[in-house]
Amino acid sequence: MCDKKRFQKVIHSQIELESIVGKPSELVKRKVIHSIDQHCKDFINKSPFVILSTADDAGFCDGSPRGDMPGFVKIINENCLVIPDRPGNKRMDSMRNIIANPKIGLLFIIPGLGETLRINGSAQLIQDEEILQEMAVKGKIPKIAIAVEVEECFIHCAKAFKRSGLWQPDTWLDSGDVPSAAKILNEHARLPDYTVEKMEARLEKGYMERLY
């Protein structure tokens, strides 16, 4: 447990933090813009994957992935974008959080590119039929979408991706060393009469039949 007595040197103020890490350069301070310009639009249109960061009214945080073919995020104008909600597990963590607390952070990723695009703003859940129909895939229209009012946009450097070697295949685990989602789910959920094999079949069926 990470109680207050476990760690001896805890940072309690921004002044103390800056004295250790330093202050951002002029470039870093000036790179933030407050709307979607052509560069951001191009990045979003080429990104097949975005991570949503939300929190509820008590501050409990959640990070949730969203992915589809590049261009799946619809840009309404320079201050507004919309993310379709595809079928999932119905936990609806992000959407429940947005209802309680509209603040949201987005991290757009393009495979092979180390730099990412960060967008911060406020979100709301929408059901505008015309917009939802434009985001249909294989005839399946999303029931809900997340509309984001953009407040900040900026490019994040590639250091984390370079340090992790994320896009370098020679750093990837062999298939036999990759954690088994079916095994983890089976041991965590402990459903009666379920086996790892049955869980694997359930996952594969969902991936095959319920992506949209």
Sequence and secondary structure as in RCSB ss.txt:
>XXXX:A:sequence
MCDKKRFQKVIHSQIELESIVGKPSELVKRKVIHSIDQHCKDFINKSPFVILSTADDAGFCDGSPRGDMPGFVKI
INENCLVIPDRPGNKRMDSMRNIIANPKIGLLFIIPGLGETLRINGSAQLIQDEEILQEMAVKGKIPKIAIAVEV
EECFIHCAKAFKRSGLWQPDTWLDSGDVPSAAKILNEHARLPDYTVEKMEARLEKGYMERLY
>XXXX:A:secstr
   TTT S     HHHHHHHH    HHHHH  BSS  HHHHHHHHH SEEEEEEE TT  EEEEEEE STT SEE
EETTEEEEE     S  HHHHHHHH  EEEEEEE TT S EEEEEEEEEEE  HHHHHHT BTTB  S EEEEEE
EEEEEE SHHHHHHTTT GGGS  GGGS  HHHHHHHHH  TT  HHHHHHHHHHHHHH   
